[in-house]
């Protein structure tokens, strides 16, 4: 069964809000075994919406619309579907009672336009709105199944999960749900990962292999059709094992989590405490770590020592190392080591990371943009330093430096 999502709202076209509804619906439909082939965004215009519905109906078995069910004149979705199908809009009495009761309880005068939210196509199936006023609609016309959902995600998601999906199951025949598994990689670029797996990607049938990336991380999604999770795991087992054999050294998780979440799990298991000293990343590394709920169990905190004076005063890096004709400089392996070791001594943590480098846009100390040193200090062990030569904008270099530091920390924890 093929489906198309039609998101209605001029605010989407203007970029005033992000269409997160399509992401949710695509994921939920895949779980039901329904393939999303197209996603359309159309403004609050009667003719353009009519054209979009006609086109969607010509190429999809299921058309799911979000938005345009509210009380104002530009909420046109039900009106346009009624015109397209030749059906009348009728009042759904339970919804009308709920709307009336709400306004009465709040002591607010209800204007006539609010009745529009209780309208539905005659002979259609109503979809209850648990968090709002607009009733949803499910209706089949000339072999195409239409579902109308509200635009606000807090209303749309429970309406689909609790009511629309159940209605879809009644019209489905032999669809087999999709089962997907995420494999998360770090310390390897998307192009290099694809190169290692290119023969598998080109020959893929079932399961399918889809690599995609964001800064500092790469994900492979393995997808198969299976009635149960156990069947899905069996279907992808051989493919996953071969991927692990080739690039398993970079695999840090089997679900969609950032590497910092994996690191915090490892730290908690080992009962290690972590601290960070940041120069060029300016607190970004600490922000990534503390974005994970429960990070305080293992993360003591960090120091942003952006200037040489703070590197010296807070973490004891000698000024003769930082400045002078024969000095190594703030951007150096020596400084990265001293920062990490100084932090370890100052805080009493088990592990500390330091990051110092040139984020740009101009060189510093005669050193090129993108040169970054990461220090890794562990209580009772020799401090390690990693040299990176990164590229990109200032913001990109900061993100890549922070992610690289996390990757090398993960490797250190993995080795131990």
PyMOL commands that set and color helices and strands:
alter all, ss='L'
color gray80, all
select helices_A, chain A and resi 10-13+20-32+46-59+77-85+93-106+112-118+153-171+190-202+229-250+259-270+284-290+295-297+308-315+319-322+333-347+394-415
alter helices_A, ss='H'
color red, helices_A
select strands_A, chain A and resi 2-8+35-42+62-66+89-91+119-121+125-127+136-141+144-149+178-186+208-214+217-225+251-253+274-278+299-304+351-357+371-378+384-389
alter strands_A, ss='S'
color yellow, strands_A
deselect
rebuild
show_as cartoon
